[in-house]
Amino acid sequence: MPSPNTKPISRWKAAGIHFAISALIGASVGLIVFGLWFPPPYFAAAGGEHLMMVLVGVDLVIGPLLTLIIFRQGKKGLAFDLWVIGIAQAIALAYGLYVISSSRLIFLVANLDRFIVIAANQIDDVDLAKGSRPEFQRRSWTGMQLAGARIPDDAARQRLIDAAMGSGKDVQNFPEYYVPYAEISKDLLKRAQGVEKLAGKPAVQRAVEAWLADHHRDAKDIVWLPVTAHVTDLTMLLDKATGEPLQALPVDPW
């Protein structure tokens, strides 16, 4: 029985406490999602926005809202009801995290004239096991790995044609054709374009000029290639001399 000096807790305060706890958990999840699995600017480009909105909706809205509805201090069975809400919320959060983690970004693959963002669910286990190097045989939990993709010889090329026609997969979906980025960077540079080619795209041009100013770089030393992602394309800036990827800008170069 509560002490006579104990102030009753209103349903709004209870819901507020629940919201604060949920927000703390949500912030921790956000650090993982935004910091490792979908780093900016790849989050929106890869379609992580929708997944995160669902997760936040469950974590920050539904749980506290249910507490607001059912809470009444002294109500019989209140502790049980709150436990049920907490467990249901935890299950929903765990499922949401599972869905997001299965779509996390694991490879940034350079191929011919572009970079391609690859999610964990875009490579089959059997193909992952055939990765050309140990680092290409696992799905990273700590961010994308940079790789190049080399088109195979004629004997294996038919397999890619069949895969493209059957399931829409291409060389970037088969880690056995991955090589260290340094091995293809020179070939990639041959297809890269100078930033002056972006002059007809005001939004892209502004983003590039802002980046150049912030990083004290000269436009003549920078080239770009597109980054293909699930929802929208990005613009990757490269060092013209070395081919090193410098920054993906959240603007579509097309």
C-alpha positions as CSV (number, residue, x, y, z in Angstrom):
1,M,0.0,0.0,0.0
2,P,1.5,3.4,-0.9
3,S,2.6,5.7,1.9
4,P,0.2,8.6,2.7
5,N,3.0,11.0,1.8
6,T,3.6,9.5,-1.6
7,K,2.3,11.7,-4.4
8,P,0.1,9.8,-6.8
9,I,1.5,9.4,-10.3
10,S,-0.7,10.7,-13.1
11,R,-1.1,8.7,-16.3
12,W,0.6,11.6,-18.1
13,K,3.6,11.3,-15.9
14,A,3.7,7.6,-16.2
15,A,3.5,7.9,-20.0
16,G,6.3,10.5,-19.8
17,I,8.6,8.2,-17.9
18,H,7.8,5.4,-20.3
19,F,8.6,7.8,-23.2
20,A,11.9,8.9,-21.6
21,I,13.0,5.3,-21.2
22,S,11.9,4.5,-24.8
23,A,13.8,7.5,-26.1
24,L,17.0,6.5,-24.4
25,I,16.7,3.0,-25.9
26,G,15.8,4.5,-29.3
27,A,18.9,6.8,-29.1
28,S,21.1,3.8,-28.5
29,V,19.6,2.0,-31.4
30,G,20.0,5.1,-33.5
31,L,23.7,5.3,-32.8
32,I,24.1,1.8,-34.2
33,V,21.8,2.3,-37.2
34,F,23.1,5.7,-38.2
35,G,26.6,5.3,-37.1
36,L,27.4,1.8,-38.5
37,W,24.7,0.2,-40.6
38,F,23.3,3.2,-42.6
39,P,25.9,6.0,-42.3
40,P,24.9,9.3,-43.9
41,P,24.2,10.0,-46.6
42,Y,23.5,6.4,-47.4
43,F,20.5,6.1,-45.0
44,A,17.8,7.7,-47.2
45,A,19.4,6.6,-50.4
46,A,19.3,2.9,-49.4
47,G,15.7,3.1,-48.1
48,G,16.5,3.0,-44.4
49,E,14.2,5.9,-43.7
50,H,11.0,3.8,-43.9
51,L,12.4,1.0,-41.7
52,M,13.6,3.4,-39.0
53,M,10.2,5.2,-39.0
54,V,8.5,1.9,-38.2
55,L,10.9,1.2,-35.5
56,V,10.6,4.6,-33.9
57,G,6.8,4.5,-34.2
58,V,6.8,1.3,-32.2
59,D,9.4,2.4,-29.7
60,L,8.5,6.0,-29.0
61,V,4.7,6.1,-29.8
62,I,2.9,2.9,-29.3
63,G,4.4,1.8,-25.9
64,P,4.0,5.2,-24.1
65,L,0.6,5.6,-25.7
66,L,-0.6,2.3,-24.3
67,T,0.8,3.3,-20.9
68,L,-1.2,6.6,-21.1
69,I,-4.4,4.6,-21.8
70,I,-4.2,1.9,-19.2
71,F,-2.3,3.6,-16.3
72,R,-4.3,4.3,-13.2
73,Q,-2.4,4.3,-9.9
74,G,-3.8,1.6,-7.6
75,K,-5.5,-0.2,-10.4
76,K,-5.7,-4.0,-9.9
77,G,-3.3,-5.8,-12.2
78,L,-1.6,-2.6,-13.3
79,A,1.9,-4.1,-12.8
80,F,1.0,-7.1,-15.0
81,D,-0.4,-4.8,-17.7
82,L,2.8,-2.7,-17.7
83,W,4.9,-5.8,-18.0
84,V,2.9,-7.0,-21.0
85,I,3.3,-3.7,-22.7
86,G,7.1,-3.7,-22.0
87,I,7.5,-7.3,-23.2
88,A,5.4,-6.6,-26.4
89,Q,7.4,-3.4,-27.0
90,A,10.7,-5.3,-26.6
91,I,9.6,-8.0,-29.0
92,A,8.6,-5.4,-31.6
93,L,11.9,-3.6,-31.1
94,A,13.8,-6.8,-31.5
95,Y,11.9,-7.7,-34.7
96,G,12.4,-4.2,-36.1
97,L,16.2,-4.4,-35.4
98,Y,16.3,-7.8,-37.1
99,V,14.6,-6.4,-40.2
100,I,16.9,-3.4,-40.3
101,S,20.0,-5.5,-39.6
102,S,19.2,-7.8,-42.5
103,S,19.1,-4.7,-44.8
104,R,22.3,-3.1,-43.3
105,L,24.9,-1.9,-45.8
106,I,27.9,-4.2,-46.0
107,F,29.8,-3.4,-49.3
108,L,30.4,-0.4,-51.4
109,V,31.5,-1.9,-54.7
110,A,33.2,0.0,-57.5
111,N,32.4,-1.5,-60.9
112,L,33.2,0.0,-64.3
113,D,31.8,3.5,-64.0
114,R,30.1,3.7,-60.7
115,F,29.9,2.6,-57.0
116,I,27.1,0.3,-55.9
117,V,25.7,0.0,-52.4
118,I,25.1,-3.6,-51.4
119,A,22.9,-4.6,-48.4
120,A,23.3,-7.8,-46.4
121,N,20.2,-9.3,-47.9
122,Q,21.5,-8.8,-51.5
123,I,24.1,-11.5,-51.3
124,D,23.2,-15.2,-50.8
125,D,25.1,-17.2,-48.2
126,V,26.5,-19.6,-50.8
127,D,27.8,-16.8,-52.9
128,L,29.3,-15.0,-49.8
129,A,31.2,-18.1,-48.9
130,K,33.0,-18.0,-52.3
131,G,34.4,-14.5,-51.6
132,S,37.8,-14.0,-53.2
133,R,39.3,-12.9,-49.9
134,P,38.5,-13.4,-46.2
135,E,37.1,-9.9,-45.8
136,F,34.7,-10.5,-48.7
137,Q,33.3,-13.7,-47.1
138,R,31.4,-12.0,-44.2
139,R,28.7,-9.5,-43.7
140,S,30.2,-6.7,-41.7
141,W,28.5,-5.4,-38.6
142,T,30.6,-2.3,-38.4
143,G,30.0,-0.5,-41.7
144,M,30.5,-0.9,-45.4
145,Q,33.7,-2.5,-46.8
146,L,35.1,-0.9,-50.0
147,A,35.8,-3.3,-52.8
148,G,36.2,-3.4,-56.5
149,A,34.5,-5.8,-58.9
150,R,36.3,-7.3,-61.9
151,I,34.2,-8.7,-64.8
152,P,35.1,-12.4,-65.2
153,D,36.3,-14.1,-68.3
154,D,34.0,-15.4,-71.0
155,A,33.5,-18.7,-69.3
156,A,32.1,-17.2,-66.2
157,R,30.4,-14.2,-67.9
158,Q,27.5,-16.4,-69.1
159,R,26.7,-17.1,-65.4
160,L,26.3,-13.4,-64.8
161,I,24.1,-13.0,-67.8
162,D,21.9,-15.8,-66.6
163,A,21.8,-14.3,-63.1
164,A,20.9,-10.9,-64.4
165,M,18.1,-12.2,-66.5
166,G,16.8,-14.6,-63.8
167,S,17.1,-12.6,-60.6
168,G,18.4,-9.2,-61.5
169,K,21.8,-9.9,-59.9
170,D,25.1,-8.7,-61.4
171,V,28.8,-8.9,-60.7
172,Q,28.4,-6.8,-57.5
173,N,26.2,-9.5,-56.0
174,F,29.0,-12.1,-56.3
175,P,31.9,-11.6,-53.9
176,E,34.0,-14.2,-55.7
177,Y,34.6,-11.4,-58.3
178,Y,35.6,-8.8,-55.7
179,V,39.1,-7.4,-55.7
180,P,40.8,-4.8,-53.5
181,Y,39.7,-1.4,-54.5
182,A,43.3,-0.3,-55.3
183,E,43.4,-2.9,-58.2
184,I,40.6,-1.2,-60.1
185,S,40.9,2.5,-59.1
186,K,42.9,3.5,-62.2
187,D,40.4,1.9,-64.5
188,L,37.6,3.7,-62.6
189,L,39.4,7.0,-62.9
190,K,39.3,6.7,-66.7
191,R,35.5,6.9,-66.6
192,A,35.3,9.5,-63.9
193,Q,34.2,13.1,-64.9
194,G,35.4,16.5,-63.8
195,V,33.2,18.5,-61.5
196,E,32.7,21.0,-64.2
197,K,30.4,18.5,-65.8
198,L,27.9,19.1,-63.0
199,A,27.5,22.8,-63.9
200,G,24.0,22.1,-65.4
201,K,22.8,20.6,-62.0
202,P,22.6,23.5,-59.6
203,A,21.8,21.5,-56.5
204,V,24.7,19.1,-57.2
205,Q,27.0,22.0,-58.1
206,R,26.2,23.8,-54.8
207,A,26.9,20.6,-52.8
208,V,30.2,20.1,-54.5
209,E,31.3,23.8,-54.1
210,A,30.4,23.6,-50.4
211,W,32.5,20.4,-50.0
212,L,35.4,22.0,-51.8
213,A,35.3,25.1,-49.6
214,D,35.0,23.1,-46.4
215,H,37.9,20.8,-47.3
216,H,40.1,23.4,-49.0
217,R,40.3,21.4,-52.2
218,D,40.6,22.6,-55.7
219,A,38.0,21.6,-58.3
220,K,40.6,20.6,-60.8
221,D,41.9,17.9,-58.4
222,I,38.5,16.3,-58.0
223,V,36.4,14.0,-60.2
224,W,33.1,12.2,-59.6
225,L,31.2,9.0,-60.3
226,P,27.6,8.1,-59.4
227,V,26.7,5.9,-56.5
228,T,23.8,3.5,-57.1
229,A,21.6,2.8,-54.1
230,H,18.2,1.2,-53.6
231,V,16.1,4.4,-53.6
232,T,18.2,7.2,-55.0
233,D,21.7,7.8,-56.5
234,L,24.4,9.8,-54.8
235,T,27.5,11.6,-56.1
236,M,30.9,10.2,-55.1
237,L,33.9,12.6,-55.2
238,L,37.3,11.1,-55.9
239,D,40.8,12.3,-55.7
240,K,41.8,12.7,-59.4
241,A,45.4,11.6,-58.8
242,T,44.8,8.5,-56.6
243,G,41.2,7.5,-57.2
244,E,40.6,7.6,-53.4
245,P,36.9,8.0,-52.6
246,L,36.6,11.2,-50.7
247,Q,32.9,11.8,-49.9
248,A,29.5,10.7,-51.1
249,L,27.2,13.7,-51.4
250,P,23.5,13.3,-50.9
251,V,22.6,14.6,-54.4
252,D,21.7,12.7,-57.6
253,P,24.2,13.5,-60.3
254,W,21.7,12.7,-63.1
